[in-house]
Amino acid sequence: MNKETVIRIDSPKNGDNRESQGVVNILCLDITKYNFGLQFTLCCSFVFIFYLAYGYFLELIFAEPEVAPVSLYITFIQFLITMALSQVESTIRSPIKRKVPLRTYAILAALTLGTMSLSNLALSYLNYPTQLIFKSCKLIPVMIGSIIILGKRYGFLDYVAAIIMCVGLTMFTLADSKTSPNFNFIGVIVISLALLCDAIIGNVQEKAMKQFQATNNEVVFYSYAIGSIYLLVITGVSGILKDGFIYCSEDPITMYFNIFLLSICGYMGLQAVLTLVRISGATVAVTVTTMRKALSIVISFLLFSKPFVFQYIWSGVLVVLAIYLNHYSKKNPKYVPKPITKIWQYIQTFYQSEYRYLKLKSKMYTDTV
């Protein structure tokens, strides 16, 4: 990637560059004419409303352990519905014109398949709040991915937030292992892999959408269309396609209706997140979705009966604190506490003095010899 490309991707997210971003919309709602503040508020509202509902249906469908063997089939149906919704939107608004290379979409489809299928599967082994806590810590690999893929740099507070998130995540996982009858360490591995895919996909989407000026609908349609082909092959060869159809046939109306509502809410929320990525960047989008997940945890404990211990609160507070520090660092990217600055200056001074002393002693020894 050349220097000019990096500058174009990382351009400031303000009103002066909205023309270079093209049309900004959420579904059929054109919000290009609004200022950045109102665009951001609308995107956040859509994210909270639809993803809260998405979390409810997700837990309703995947929380039972017997769903684990056929979770890929349910994910396959979810992909097909999402692809169909994208096609309907393109028919109403404007035809889809592909701008991003198919090779990039093949990668996006694989990442989308990885994050969704693994996240769904993890619910069969972990409590939904624990799964969300893991997803909330996506900020850590997103930062790493932004540094590697987009060449971004982060400040002192961002790294402090990442460390605090790791501590909070560990505490939450330990609490879940003690209280959840369904806890299985396999779930930790599965959700960690989903987290890795989720972290990479945000940066790849940001790069593709801004480099090729691709629309939300184009990204969604091709990602889920190619992902559906992947799933059709995987479930067909493994036999999950037949087993999943038999499982859902036991109560087809309830099962497929819940999957449909899950897909509707996920599609609406996804469009809002993609718009948020377009106008604010992947890291800001992750921060907003993380705050939504914190509220989803509260709702999960209220709507679904599960063991509760105060360690959930303390670990959750640490994650929220990390989110706040990350948000504060956006306004003060170069902020470093004065005590840390003084300690660092003292270390530098000590090192320089010792280096000069050792260099002098070495010269004296050389002259003597």
Phi, psi and chi 1 to 4 in degrees:
 res  aa     phi    psi   chi1   chi2   chi3   chi4
   1 MET       -  130.4  180.0 -173.9  -61.2      -
   2 ASN   -84.8  171.7   57.1   34.8      -      -
   3 LYS   -64.5  -38.0 -174.8  175.0 -179.0 -179.1
   4 GLU   -63.1  -37.5  -72.0   74.1   19.8      -
   5 THR   -64.6  -42.1  -57.2      -      -      -
   6 VAL   -61.6  -41.9  173.6      -      -      -
   7 ILE   -64.0  -38.9  -67.0  174.5      -      -
   8 ARG   -66.8  -39.6 -178.4  169.9   64.7 -108.6
   9 ILE   -69.0  -39.2  -67.9  173.2      -      -
  10 ASP   -95.9   21.2  -68.2  -22.8      -      -
  11 SER   -64.2  153.1   58.0      -      -      -
  12 PRO   -60.1  144.6  -21.5   31.7      -      -
  13 LYS   -94.8   74.4  -49.3  -46.1 -171.8  -82.5
  14 ASN  -133.2 -177.6   53.2   32.2      -      -
  15 GLY   -66.6  -22.8      -      -      -      -
  16 ASP   -71.9  -20.4  -63.5  -28.8      -      -
  17 ASN  -113.1   15.9   78.1  -35.7      -      -
  18 ARG   -68.2  -28.4  -75.5 -160.4  -57.5  -87.5
  19 GLU   -64.9  -36.0  -68.4 -177.5    0.4      -
  20 SER   -71.3  -19.0   63.6      -      -      -
  21 GLN   -82.8  -16.5  -64.6  175.3   -3.4      -
  22 GLY    83.5 -159.9      -      -      -      -
  23 VAL   -71.7  133.3  177.5      -      -      -
  24 VAL  -111.0  121.2 -179.9      -      -      -
  25 ASN  -148.0  160.3   51.4   62.0      -      -
  26 ILE  -121.6  111.5  -52.9  177.1      -      -
  27 LEU    56.3 -124.2  -63.6  173.0      -      -
  28 CYS   -94.3    6.9  -62.9      -      -      -
  29 LEU   -92.6  111.7  177.3   62.4      -      -
  30 ASP   -84.9  117.4 -172.7   -8.6      -      -
  31 ILE  -116.0   19.4   60.2  174.8      -      -
  32 THR   -61.9  -37.1  -50.1      -      -      -
  33 LYS   -73.8  -14.3   60.8 -177.5  178.7 -178.8
  34 TYR   -83.6  157.0  -58.3  125.7      -      -
  35 ASN   -72.8  169.6   59.4   40.4      -      -
  36 PHE   -59.8  -39.7  172.2   75.7      -      -
  37 GLY   -60.2  -43.7      -      -      -      -
  38 LEU   -71.8  -37.9 -173.6   53.5      -      -
  39 GLN   -59.3  -45.9  -71.5 -179.5   -2.7      -
  40 PHE   -62.9  -42.1 -177.4   79.1      -      -
  41 THR   -64.0  -43.5  -58.7      -      -      -
  42 LEU   -63.9  -43.2  -72.2  171.9      -      -
  43 CYS   -62.0  -44.3  -71.9      -      -      -
  44 CYS   -63.2  -39.2  -68.8      -      -      -
  45 SER   -62.9  -45.1  -60.5      -      -      -
  46 PHE   -62.4  -42.1  -89.6   71.8      -      -
  47 VAL   -59.9  -48.0  169.1      -      -      -
  48 PHE   -66.5  -47.4  -88.4   80.2      -      -
  49 ILE   -64.4  -51.9  -68.0  172.1      -      -
  50 PHE   -79.3  -33.5  -70.3  107.2      -      -
  51 TYR   -78.3  -23.8  -92.1  130.4      -      -
  52 LEU   -65.8  -43.5  -74.2  175.2      -      -
  53 ALA   -66.2  -37.9      -      -      -      -
  54 TYR   -60.4  -43.5  178.5   83.5      -      -
  55 GLY   -61.6  -38.3      -      -      -      -
  56 TYR   -62.8  -49.9  169.1   79.1      -      -
  57 PHE   -69.6  -31.5  -71.6  109.0      -      -
  58 LEU   -62.8  -46.9 -170.0   67.4      -      -
  59 GLU   -68.6  -35.8 -172.7  168.5   10.6      -
  60 LEU   -61.5  -37.1 -173.8   66.3      -      -
  61 ILE   -87.1  -45.2  -65.0  171.5      -      -
  62 PHE  -100.8   -2.5  -70.2   96.3      -      -
  63 ALA   -70.0  -23.8      -      -      -      -
  64 GLU   -77.2  133.4  -60.8  -61.9  -31.8      -
  65 PRO   -60.6  -30.6  -22.7   33.0      -      -
  66 GLU   -69.5  -10.5   58.1  -93.4   20.6      -
  67 VAL   -77.5  -22.8  177.7      -      -      -
  68 ALA   -50.8  -46.3      -      -      -      -
  69 PRO   -65.3  -22.9  -21.2   34.1      -      -
  70 VAL  -116.1   17.4  -63.0      -      -      -
  71 SER   -62.8  -32.8   61.9      -      -      -
  72 LEU   -66.6  -32.2  -85.4 -177.9      -      -
  73 TYR   -65.5  -44.9  172.5   79.8      -      -
  74 ILE   -63.1  -40.3  -61.7  175.6      -      -
  75 THR   -63.8  -36.3  -56.1      -      -      -
  76 PHE   -62.3  -45.1  173.3   56.8      -      -
  77 ILE   -62.8  -40.1  -59.0  -60.3      -      -
  78 GLN   -62.3  -40.1 -172.9  179.0   -5.0      -
  79 PHE   -64.4  -43.4  -95.2   61.4      -      -
  80 LEU   -63.3  -42.9  -69.8  177.2      -      -
  81 ILE   -65.3  -41.8  -64.7  174.7      -      -
  82 THR   -63.8  -40.9  -57.1      -      -      -
  83 MET   -62.9  -41.6 -179.1 -175.4   66.4      -
  84 ALA   -65.0  -39.9      -      -      -      -
  85 LEU   -62.8  -38.7  -69.7  171.2      -      -
  86 SER   -65.3  -39.6  179.2      -      -      -
  87 GLN   -65.8  -40.3 -177.3   61.6   47.6      -
  88 VAL   -62.6  -43.5  169.9      -      -      -
  89 GLU   -61.7  -40.7 -178.9 -172.1   -8.5      -
  90 SER   -66.0  -33.1   68.4      -      -      -
  91 THR   -67.3  -39.1  -56.8      -      -      -
  92 ILE   -74.6  -42.9  -63.8  174.6      -      -
  93 ARG   -95.5  -67.2 -167.4  173.1   65.9 -169.8
  94 SER  -161.0  147.3   59.8      -      -      -
  95 PRO   -61.3  149.3  -20.3   31.4      -      -
  96 ILE   -78.8  125.9  -61.8  174.5      -      -
  97 LYS  -118.6  114.3  -63.0  179.7 -179.7  179.8
  98 ARG   -71.7  129.0 -176.8  175.1   61.7   83.2
  99 LYS  -117.0  -28.2  -61.3  178.8 -179.2  179.2
 100 VAL   -85.6  138.8  180.0      -      -      -
 101 PRO   -59.6  147.2  -23.4   33.1      -      -
 102 LEU   -61.1  -30.4  -75.7  175.8      -      -
 103 ARG   -61.7  -40.6  179.3  179.2  179.2 -178.7
 104 THR   -66.4  -40.2  -58.6      -      -      -
 105 TYR   -67.3  -32.3  -81.9  130.3      -      -
 106 ALA   -62.3  -39.3      -      -      -      -
 107 ILE   -69.5  -45.5  -62.8  172.9      -      -
 108 LEU   -60.4  -39.5  -82.8  174.6      -      -
 109 ALA   -64.3  -42.5      -      -      -      -
 110 ALA   -64.2  -40.8      -      -      -      -
 111 LEU   -68.1  -41.3  -67.4  170.7      -      -
 112 THR   -63.3  -43.6  -56.9      -      -      -
 113 LEU   -61.4  -42.7  171.0   58.4      -      -
 114 GLY   -63.2  -48.9      -      -      -      -
 115 THR   -68.6  -38.2 -173.8      -      -      -
 116 MET   -76.3  -47.0  -72.2 -170.5   63.0      -
 117 SER   -67.1  -40.3   60.1      -      -      -
 118 LEU   -71.3  -37.0  -67.3  172.1      -      -
 119 SER   -64.2  -43.1  -64.1      -      -      -
 120 ASN   -63.4  -43.8  -66.7  -15.0      -      -
 121 LEU   -65.0  -35.1  178.2   60.7      -      -
 122 ALA   -62.0  -27.1      -      -      -      -
 123 LEU   -66.5  -18.0  -77.9  176.3      -      -
 124 SER   -79.1  -12.6  -60.9      -      -      -
 125 TYR  -117.7  -19.7  -58.1  100.9      -      -
 126 LEU  -128.9  157.1  -59.0  172.9      -      -
 127 ASN   -63.8  148.4  -88.8  -20.4      -      -
 128 TYR   -59.4  -41.8 -177.1   60.5      -      -
 129 PRO   -58.3  -38.9  -27.7   36.7      -      -
 130 THR   -67.0  -39.9  -56.4      -      -      -
 131 GLN   -61.2  -40.5 -171.2 -114.8   38.5      -
 132 LEU   -68.0  -37.4  -82.0 -176.8      -      -
 133 ILE   -61.8  -42.3  -76.1  -68.5      -      -
 134 PHE   -60.5  -45.0  -94.1   89.4      -      -
 135 LYS   -65.6  -31.6  -59.7  -78.9  -79.8 -174.4
 136 SER   -65.5  -28.9  -61.8      -      -      -
 137 CYS   -84.5   15.2  -65.4      -      -      -
 138 LYS   -61.8  -20.0 -178.9  172.8   64.9  175.1
 139 LEU   -56.1  -33.7  178.9   63.5      -      -
 140 ILE   -64.9  -58.2  -59.2  170.2      -      -
 141 PRO   -67.0  -25.8   19.7  -30.1      -      -
 142 VAL   -63.6  -41.9  161.8      -      -      -
 143 MET   -60.5  -44.7  -73.2  173.7   55.8      -
 144 ILE   -63.7  -43.6  -61.5  173.9      -      -
 145 GLY   -64.1  -38.5      -      -      -      -
 146 SER   -64.0  -37.8  -64.8      -      -      -
 147 ILE   -66.5  -43.5  -67.2  172.2      -      -
 148 ILE   -76.6  -47.2  -62.6  174.0      -      -
 149 ILE   -83.3  -44.9  -61.0  174.2      -      -
 150 LEU  -104.7   -6.2  -58.2  178.7      -      -
 151 GLY    71.7   24.3      -      -      -      -
 152 LYS   -76.0  160.2  -68.8 -175.2  177.1 -179.8
 153 ARG  -126.6  145.4  -65.7  -65.7  178.2  -95.8
 154 TYR  -121.0  158.7  -66.4   92.1      -      -
 155 GLY   -93.7 -176.2      -      -      -      -
 156 PHE   -59.6  -45.2  172.0   79.0      -      -
 157 LEU   -65.3  -31.9  -71.3  179.7      -      -
 158 ASP   -62.9  -41.4  -68.8  -52.9      -      -
 159 TYR   -71.8  -35.8  -66.3  106.8      -      -
 160 VAL   -62.8  -42.8  172.4      -      -      -
 161 ALA   -61.0  -39.7      -      -      -      -
 162 ALA   -63.4  -41.3      -      -      -      -
 163 ILE   -66.0  -44.1  -65.9  172.5      -      -
 164 ILE   -63.3  -38.6  -65.7  176.1      -      -
 165 MET   -60.9  -41.5  -87.2 -169.9  174.1      -
 166 CYS   -61.8  -41.6  -71.1      -      -      -
 167 VAL   -65.6  -46.5  175.0      -      -      -
 168 GLY   -62.0  -39.6      -      -      -      -
 169 LEU   -63.1  -42.9  176.1   63.0      -      -
 170 THR   -63.0  -44.0  -57.8      -      -      -
 171 MET   -63.0  -41.5  -68.9  177.1   58.9      -
 172 PHE   -65.4  -41.3 -149.5   99.4      -      -
 173 THR   -64.8  -41.0  -55.6      -      -      -
 174 LEU   -63.9  -39.9  -69.5  174.8      -      -
 175 ALA   -63.7  -41.8      -      -      -      -
 176 ASP   -66.2  -36.0 -166.1   25.5      -      -
 177 SER   -66.2  -25.1   64.9      -      -      -
 178 LYS   -88.3  -28.7  -64.7  177.1 -178.8  177.8
 179 THR  -106.9  -26.6   59.8      -      -      -
 180 SER   -88.0  124.9  175.5      -      -      -
 181 PRO   -70.3  -20.3   24.7  -33.1      -      -
 182 ASN   -97.6    3.9  -64.2  -31.6      -      -
 183 PHE   -63.1  134.0 -179.5   85.4      -      -
 184 ASN  -144.9  132.3 -168.0  -40.1      -      -
 185 PHE   -63.0  -20.5 -169.6   73.9      -      -
 186 ILE   -58.9  -36.0  -65.7  176.7      -      -
 187 GLY   -61.2  -36.8      -      -      -      -
 188 VAL   -64.0  -42.6  175.4      -      -      -
 189 ILE   -64.8  -43.8  -61.8  175.1      -      -
 190 VAL   -63.4  -47.9  170.7      -      -      -
 191 ILE   -69.7  -28.1 -165.6   61.3      -      -
 192 SER   -67.5  -39.6  -63.5      -      -      -
 193 LEU   -65.8  -39.6  -66.6  173.8      -      -
 194 ALA   -63.2  -39.0      -      -      -      -
 195 LEU   -62.9  -40.0 -176.9   62.9      -      -
 196 LEU   -63.5  -46.0 -179.9   60.9      -      -
 197 CYS   -62.6  -41.8  -65.2      -      -      -
 198 ASP   -63.3  -36.5 -144.5    4.4      -      -
 199 ALA   -69.5  -40.2      -      -      -      -
 200 ILE   -71.8  -38.2  -61.8  173.9      -      -
 201 ILE   -64.3  -35.4 -166.3  173.3      -      -
 202 GLY   -62.1  -42.4      -      -      -      -
 203 ASN   -71.8  -37.3  -69.2  -67.2      -      -
 204 VAL   -66.3  -40.9  175.5      -      -      -
 205 GLN   -62.3  -44.9  -76.0  174.2  -17.9      -
 206 GLU   -60.5  -44.1 -179.7 -179.8    1.1      -
 207 LYS   -65.3  -45.1  179.3  179.4  177.5 -179.7
 208 ALA   -67.0  -44.2      -      -      -      -
 209 MET   -66.0  -36.0  -68.7  173.5   69.4      -
 210 LYS   -88.6  -31.0  -67.5 -175.9  177.7  179.3
 211 GLN   -74.9  -37.3 -175.8  173.1   -6.3      -
 212 PHE  -108.1    2.6  -61.9   99.7      -      -
 213 GLN    55.3   43.7  -63.5  -65.9  -52.2      -
 214 ALA   -81.8  147.3      -      -      -      -
 215 THR   -83.2  160.7   62.9      -      -      -
 216 ASN   -56.4  -45.2  -66.8   -4.1      -      -
 217 ASN   -65.0  -36.7 -159.1   30.4      -      -
 218 GLU   -63.4  -46.1  176.6 -167.3  -21.7      -
 219 VAL   -62.0  -44.1  173.9      -      -      -
 220 VAL   -65.6  -47.9  171.9      -      -      -
 221 PHE   -61.5  -52.1  177.5   79.9      -      -
 222 TYR   -71.2  -34.8  -79.8   98.7      -      -
 223 SER   -63.7  -44.5  -63.1      -      -      -
 224 TYR   -80.7  -29.4  -80.0   79.8      -      -
 225 ALA   -65.7  -48.8      -      -      -      -
 226 ILE   -67.9  -37.4  -61.9  175.3      -      -
 227 GLY   -62.3  -35.5      -      -      -      -
 228 SER   -64.9  -36.8  -62.9      -      -      -
 229 ILE   -64.9  -44.0  -63.2  173.8      -      -
 230 TYR   -55.8  -47.9  -69.1  162.1      -      -
 231 LEU   -67.3  -37.4  -81.6  170.2      -      -
 232 LEU   -60.7  -42.4  179.2   61.2      -      -
 233 VAL   -68.3  -46.1  173.7      -      -      -
 234 ILE   -64.1  -48.4  -65.9  171.7      -      -
 235 THR   -71.5  -32.9   56.0      -      -      -
 236 GLY   -68.2  -45.1      -      -      -      -
 237 VAL   -68.8  -38.8  171.7      -      -      -
 238 SER   -81.4  -14.7   62.6      -      -      -
 239 GLY    89.9   -1.0      -      -      -      -
 240 ILE   -67.9  -29.1  -63.8  176.6      -      -
 241 LEU   -60.4  -44.8 -174.5   65.7      -      -
 242 LYS   -71.1  -45.6  178.0 -179.0  177.7 -178.7
 243 ASP   -63.3  -40.1  -65.2  -20.1      -      -
 244 GLY   -66.2  -38.9      -      -      -      -
 245 PHE   -63.6  -41.5  178.9   79.1      -      -
 246 ILE   -64.9  -42.6  -65.6  173.7      -      -
 247 TYR   -62.1  -46.9  176.5   82.7      -      -
 248 CYS   -70.9  -22.8  -67.8      -      -      -
 249 SER   -71.5  -14.4  -61.4      -      -      -
 250 GLU   -65.6  -33.9  -64.3  177.0   -0.1      -
 251 ASP  -146.9   70.3 -170.9    4.3      -      -
 252 PRO   -62.9  -39.9   23.1  -33.1      -      -
 253 ILE   -62.8  -52.0  -63.4  178.0      -      -
 254 THR   -64.2  -44.6  -58.7      -      -      -
 255 MET   -65.9  -50.8 -161.6   66.4 -170.0      -
 256 TYR   -72.1  -29.9  -74.4  107.7      -      -
 257 PHE   -67.6  -41.7 -177.2   66.6      -      -
 258 ASN   -64.8  -39.3  -73.6  -22.2      -      -
 259 ILE   -64.5  -38.5  -62.7  174.0      -      -
 260 PHE   -63.7  -46.5  176.4   74.9      -      -
 261 LEU   -64.7  -38.8  -67.7  178.6      -      -
 262 LEU   -59.2  -43.9  173.5   71.5      -      -
 263 SER   -68.1  -40.5  -56.8      -      -      -
 264 ILE   -59.4  -50.1  -73.3  -76.7      -      -
 265 CYS   -64.7  -40.7  -65.7      -      -      -
 266 GLY   -64.9  -38.3      -      -      -      -
 267 TYR   -66.3  -46.6 -178.6   75.6      -      -
 268 MET   -60.0  -46.5  -59.4  -73.0 -166.7      -
 269 GLY   -65.0  -39.6      -      -      -      -
 270 LEU   -62.8  -41.6  176.6   61.5      -      -
 271 GLN   -60.9  -40.7  -70.7  -76.2    8.5      -
 272 ALA   -65.6  -40.5      -      -      -      -
 273 VAL   -65.7  -42.1  169.4      -      -      -
 274 LEU   -62.6  -39.9  -72.7  175.1      -      -
 275 THR   -65.1  -39.0  -58.5      -      -      -
 276 LEU   -63.8  -39.4 -160.0   56.8      -      -
 277 VAL   -62.0  -40.8  168.5      -      -      -
 278 ARG   -63.5  -44.5  177.1 -170.1  -62.6  -84.3
 279 ILE   -92.6  -20.6   66.5  175.0      -      -
 280 SER  -126.7  -15.6  -59.6      -      -      -
 281 GLY    98.8  161.8      -      -      -      -
 282 ALA   -66.3  -39.5      -      -      -      -
 283 THR   -67.0  -42.3  -55.4      -      -      -
 284 VAL   -64.4  -40.8  174.3      -      -      -
 285 ALA   -61.1  -41.2      -      -      -      -
 286 VAL   -62.4  -40.3  168.4      -      -      -
 287 THR   -62.6  -43.2  -56.7      -      -      -
 288 VAL   -64.9  -46.5  172.6      -      -      -
 289 THR   -67.1  -28.1   54.4      -      -      -
 290 THR   -66.9  -40.9  -62.5      -      -      -
 291 MET   -63.6  -37.4  -64.8  174.7   65.8      -
 292 ARG   -63.0  -38.2 -176.2  -82.9  -54.5  175.7
 293 LYS   -66.2  -33.8  -72.0  164.3 -172.0  167.6
 294 ALA   -61.2  -42.1      -      -      -      -
 295 LEU   -68.5  -35.4 -175.8   56.5      -      -
 296 SER   -63.4  -33.7  -67.2      -      -      -
 297 ILE   -63.0  -44.5  -70.3  174.1      -      -
 298 VAL   -61.0  -45.8  176.4      -      -      -
 299 ILE   -64.2  -37.2  -66.0  176.6      -      -
 300 SER   -61.3  -43.4  177.3      -      -      -
 301 PHE   -66.9  -29.9  -84.2  108.9      -      -
 302 LEU   -78.1  -38.4  -67.1  176.1      -      -
 303 LEU   -92.2  -28.3  -62.8 -178.7      -      -
 304 PHE  -121.2  125.7  -63.4   91.1      -      -
 305 SER   -69.6  127.1   59.1      -      -      -
 306 LYS  -157.0  152.5   52.2  175.2   64.2   71.3
 307 PRO   -59.8  145.8  -20.5   31.7      -      -
 308 PHE  -133.7  134.1  177.0   82.2      -      -
 309 VAL  -131.9  157.8  -67.9      -      -      -
 310 PHE   -69.4  -16.0  -80.9   99.2      -      -
 311 GLN   -63.3  -27.8 -170.1  171.9  -23.1      -
 312 TYR   -59.4  -40.7  -77.5  137.1      -      -
 313 ILE   -66.0  -49.7  -64.3  178.9      -      -
 314 TRP   -62.9  -43.0  -58.5  123.0      -      -
 315 SER   -67.6  -37.3   54.3      -      -      -
 316 GLY   -64.8  -37.9      -      -      -      -
 317 VAL   -62.1  -39.2  167.7      -      -      -
 318 LEU   -62.8  -41.9  -73.4  177.1      -      -
 319 VAL   -65.3  -42.4  174.0      -      -      -
 320 VAL   -63.0  -41.2  172.3      -      -      -
 321 LEU   -60.1  -42.0  173.7   61.3      -      -
 322 ALA   -63.1  -39.3      -      -      -      -
 323 ILE   -63.4  -41.7  -65.1  170.8      -      -
 324 TYR   -63.7  -44.3  169.2   76.5      -      -
 325 LEU   -61.8  -39.5  -70.1  175.7      -      -
 326 ASN   -64.5  -40.4  177.5 -103.0      -      -
 327 HIS   -66.1  -42.1  176.2   72.3      -      -
 328 TYR   -64.3  -34.2 -176.6   79.9      -      -
 329 SER   -67.4  -24.2   69.2      -      -      -
 330 LYS   -66.4  -34.0  -62.0  -62.3  179.1  -67.2
 331 LYS   -83.2  -26.7  -62.1 -179.7  179.8  179.3
 332 ASN  -131.0   69.6  -56.6  -85.7      -      -
 333 PRO   -63.6  -24.5   22.7  -33.0      -      -
 334 LYS  -103.1   11.3  -63.3 -177.0  179.2 -179.9
 335 TYR   -71.4  131.1  172.6   79.2      -      -
 336 VAL  -139.0  128.1  179.2      -      -      -
 337 PRO   -53.8  142.0  -24.1   33.6      -      -
 338 LYS   -57.5  -42.4  -70.7 -176.4  178.6 -179.7
 339 PRO   -58.2  -40.1  -25.7   35.5      -      -
 340 ILE   -65.2  -40.8  -58.4  -64.0      -      -
 341 THR   -62.0  -44.3  -56.5      -      -      -
 342 LYS   -65.4  -41.8  -69.7 -178.2  178.4  179.4
 343 ILE   -61.8  -42.6  -67.8  173.8      -      -
 344 TRP   -65.1  -40.8  177.8 -113.8      -      -
 345 GLN   -64.0  -39.7  -69.3  174.0  -11.2      -
 346 TYR   -63.8  -42.2  173.2   78.3      -      -
 347 ILE   -62.7  -43.7  -67.0  174.6      -      -
 348 GLN   -62.5  -43.3  -75.4 -176.7  -43.5      -
 349 THR   -63.7  -44.7  -57.3      -      -      -
 350 PHE   -61.9  -43.9  177.7   78.5      -      -
 351 TYR   -62.6  -44.5  171.5   77.5      -      -
 352 GLN   -63.9  -41.5  -69.0  172.2   -2.1      -
 353 SER   -65.9  -42.2   62.5      -      -      -
 354 GLU   -66.4  -37.2  -73.4  -64.0  -49.1      -
 355 TYR   -64.7  -43.5  175.1   76.2      -      -
 356 ARG   -64.1  -39.2  -73.3 -165.1  -62.7  -92.7
 357 TYR   -64.3  -47.0  173.0   75.9      -      -
 358 LEU   -65.4  -36.3  -68.2  173.9      -      -
 359 LYS   -65.3  -39.7 -173.1  175.9 -179.3 -179.8
 360 LEU   -66.4  -44.1  178.5   61.0      -      -
 361 LYS   -62.9  -39.0  -67.4  -70.6  -70.1 -177.5
 362 SER   -64.2  -39.6  175.8      -      -      -
 363 LYS   -66.8  -41.1 -174.6  176.7 -176.5  -56.3
 364 MET   -63.8  -39.4  -69.6  174.2   60.0      -
 365 TYR   -65.6  -42.4  175.2   77.4      -      -
 366 THR   -63.4  -41.7  -56.8      -      -      -
 367 ASP   -65.6  -36.9  -67.1  -20.2      -      -
 368 THR   -66.5  -45.8  -57.7      -      -      -
 369 VAL   -65.1      -  173.8      -      -      -
